[in-house]
Amino acid sequence: MKKRITFIIFLALVSVMSQAAIITLISGKKVQGEVLINNAEVVIVRDNMGARFQYPASEVISVENNVEQTTEEVSEVEEKKPQGKKVAFLLGIGEGVAFVPNEQVDNMLTGELLIGSRNIGKKSIFLGGGLSVNTFFNISDKTNYVFLPLQVAVKVPFIEGKHSPFVGANLGYGFGVSRNTVGGLFTSAEIGYRYLANSRISLYVSVRAQFQQATITAKTVIDGTTFNNQAGRNFVTLGAHFGFSF
């Protein structure tokens, strides 16, 4: 009787494995199990322990049916997968209103190019660094202030999936490239919305606040003598930002 029960269990296990499939998600994660439902809206999988997992169809890249592979083998594949090493480029542009004490600065334009990782662990977190160009327009004397911030940036989505709100931050040093301008600390914070077009392309739209320290040298001529007056300036900007990673 015991041998018969053992044989029945063995046949059941073989049957489950013969129906096994590997589901590959956008995040890079692989899930093995029996596919119960696979349509345009949802994919539902049952593993060999009987647990069920449900994934939106938009998060599923592929379903490989009739895969005869054990759970241990799938785990080994996931461990060998280079998590957090997929390189991504991020291009960003933005415009905002600048607020500078004692300066009639109207607005600011920014453009950035970042390079980094599109995944940290198994999460779709962007972490990288790069350079941006920030130009502040002075409406009083039409003098523009230009900075080149060298920075580290991170963007963290609230949830995994195709659509998600996210928060981000940049930190670095902004080099002053305008005449009589010395740069300083650069930082920014943003909150917005991320759209995952596919496994390679992401779109970011956000509201961003930026802070740039600087020292401005003004020249004053008195009785033929030139005096250099240095004053600290804090450039604060609030505006919209758009990013495209690939």
C-alpha positions in Angstrom: 0.0 0.0 0.0 2.8 2.4 0.9 4.6 1.7 -2.4 1.4 2.5 -4.3 1.0 5.8 -2.5 4.6 6.6 -3.2 4.1 5.8 -6.9 1.0 8.0 -7.0 2.8 11.0 -5.5 5.7 10.4 -7.9 3.3 10.5 -10.9 1.7 13.7 -9.5 5.1 15.4 -9.2 6.0 14.3 -12.7 2.7 15.7 -14.0 3.3 19.1 -12.3 6.8 19.3 -13.7 5.6 18.4 -17.2 3.3 21.4 -17.1 5.9 23.7 -15.7 6.6 27.0 -17.3 9.1 29.9 -16.6 7.6 33.3 -16.5 10.0 36.2 -17.1 9.0 39.6 -15.6 10.0 43.1 -16.7 12.1 43.4 -13.5 14.2 40.4 -14.6 12.8 38.0 -12.1 11.9 34.5 -13.2 9.1 32.5 -11.7 8.5 28.7 -12.3 5.2 27.0 -12.0 2.0 25.8 -13.6 0.3 28.5 -15.7 -3.4 28.6 -14.7 -4.4 31.7 -16.6 -2.6 33.5 -19.3 -4.5 36.3 -21.1 -4.2 39.9 -22.1 -4.9 41.1 -18.6 -3.3 38.7 -16.1 -1.0 35.7 -15.7 -1.7 33.4 -12.7 0.9 30.8 -11.8 0.8 28.0 -9.2 4.2 26.7 -7.9 4.9 23.1 -7.0 4.0 23.9 -3.3 0.5 24.9 -4.4 1.0 28.7 -3.8 -0.6 30.9 -6.4 1.0 34.1 -7.8 -0.7 36.7 -9.9 1.0 39.2 -12.3 -0.4 41.9 -14.6 0.2 40.9 -18.2 2.0 44.3 -18.7 4.7 43.1 -16.3 5.3 39.7 -18.1 7.9 39.6 -20.9 7.6 35.9 -21.8 6.0 32.6 -20.8 8.1 29.5 -21.7 5.8 26.5 -21.5 6.7 22.8 -20.9 10.0 23.7 -19.1 11.4 20.7 -17.2 13.5 22.5 -14.7 13.5 22.3 -10.9 13.0 25.2 -8.5 16.6 24.9 -7.5 17.8 25.3 -11.1 15.6 28.4 -11.5 17.1 29.9 -8.3 20.5 29.2 -9.6 19.6 31.1 -12.8 18.4 34.0 -10.8 21.6 34.1 -8.7 23.7 34.1 -11.8 21.7 36.9 -13.3 23.7 40.2 -12.9 21.3 42.1 -10.7 21.8 45.9 -10.7 24.3 45.8 -13.5 22.2 46.8 -16.4 23.6 50.1 -17.7 21.1 52.8 -18.5 21.5 56.4 -19.8 19.1 59.1 -18.7 18.5 62.3 -20.5 16.6 65.1 -18.8 15.4 68.6 -19.5 13.6 71.0 -17.3 12.5 74.6 -16.7 11.6 76.4 -13.5 11.2 79.7 -11.7 14.3 80.8 -9.8 14.3 82.6 -6.5 17.6 84.4 -5.5 17.8 87.0 -2.7 18.9 90.4 -4.0 18.9 89.2 -7.6 16.2 89.6 -10.2 16.5 86.2 -11.7 13.6 85.2 -13.8 13.8 81.5 -14.7 16.2 78.6 -15.2 16.7 76.0 -17.9 18.4 72.7 -17.1 19.6 69.7 -19.1 21.3 66.6 -17.8 23.0 63.4 -18.9 23.3 60.6 -16.4 24.6 57.0 -16.6 24.0 54.3 -14.1 22.2 51.1 -13.1 18.5 50.6 -14.0 18.0 47.9 -11.3 19.2 47.7 -7.7 18.8 44.2 -6.4 15.4 43.2 -7.9 13.9 46.7 -7.8 13.7 49.1 -10.7 15.7 51.8 -9.0 17.9 54.1 -11.1 21.2 55.0 -9.5 23.9 56.8 -11.4 25.9 59.9 -11.9 26.7 62.5 -14.5 26.7 66.1 -15.5 24.1 68.7 -16.1 23.9 72.3 -17.4 21.9 74.8 -15.4 21.4 78.4 -16.8 19.9 81.1 -14.6 18.6 84.2 -16.5 19.0 87.6 -14.8 16.3 90.0 -16.1 17.8 93.1 -14.6 21.1 93.4 -16.4 20.7 90.4 -18.8 23.6 88.6 -17.1 23.2 84.8 -17.2 24.7 82.5 -14.6 25.7 79.0 -15.9 26.7 76.1 -13.7 27.9 72.5 -14.5 26.9 70.3 -11.6 28.7 67.0 -11.3 26.3 64.8 -9.4 25.0 61.5 -8.1 21.3 60.8 -8.8 18.8 58.3 -7.6 15.1 57.6 -8.6 13.0 55.3 -6.5 9.5 54.1 -7.6 6.9 53.5 -4.9 5.7 50.3 -6.5 7.0 47.8 -9.1 5.1 47.8 -12.3 4.5 49.7 -15.5 3.1 52.8 -13.8 4.4 54.2 -10.5 4.9 57.4 -8.6 8.5 58.0 -7.7 10.8 60.2 -5.7 14.3 61.3 -6.7 17.3 63.2 -5.4 20.6 64.6 -6.9 23.6 65.7 -4.9 26.9 67.1 -6.2 29.0 70.2 -6.9 28.0 72.8 -9.4 31.0 74.4 -11.2 30.5 78.0 -12.1 31.4 78.7 -15.7 30.1 82.2 -16.0 32.4 85.2 -15.7 33.1 86.2 -12.0 31.1 83.2 -10.8 32.4 80.4 -8.4 30.2 77.4 -7.9 29.3 75.4 -4.8 27.0 72.7 -3.4 24.3 71.5 -5.8 21.3 69.4 -4.7 17.8 68.7 -5.9 14.7 66.7 -4.9 11.7 65.7 -7.0 8.5 63.8 -6.9 6.7 62.6 -10.0 5.4 59.8 -12.2 7.4 57.0 -13.9 6.1 55.1 -17.0 7.9 51.9 -17.9 7.4 51.6 -21.6 9.3 48.3 -21.9 12.2 46.5 -20.2 14.6 49.1 -21.6 12.8 52.5 -21.8 11.4 54.5 -18.9 9.8 58.0 -18.9 9.9 60.3 -15.9 7.8 63.4 -15.3 8.2 65.3 -12.1 8.2 68.5 -10.1 11.7 69.3 -9.0 13.2 71.8 -6.5 16.9 72.6 -7.0 19.5 74.4 -4.9 22.8 75.8 -6.1 25.3 77.7 -4.0 27.6 80.3 -5.6 29.9 83.2 -5.0 29.5 86.2 -7.3 32.3 88.7 -7.8 31.1 92.2 -8.7 33.6 94.9 -9.8 33.2 98.5 -8.6 35.3 101.4 -9.8 35.8 104.3 -7.4 38.1 107.2 -8.4 39.8 105.0 -11.0 40.4 102.1 -8.5 38.7 98.8 -9.1 37.3 96.9 -6.1 36.1 93.3 -6.2 33.1 92.7 -4.0 32.3 89.0 -3.4 28.8 88.0 -2.3 27.3 84.6 -1.7 24.2 83.6 -3.6 21.8 80.7 -3.2 19.9 79.9 -6.4 16.7 78.1 -5.6 14.5 76.8 -8.4 11.1 75.1 -8.5 9.9 73.8 -11.8 8.9 70.9 -14.1 11.3 68.2 -15.3 11.2 65.5 -17.9 13.5 62.5 -18.1 14.0 59.7 -20.6 16.1 56.6 -19.7 17.2 53.9 -22.2 
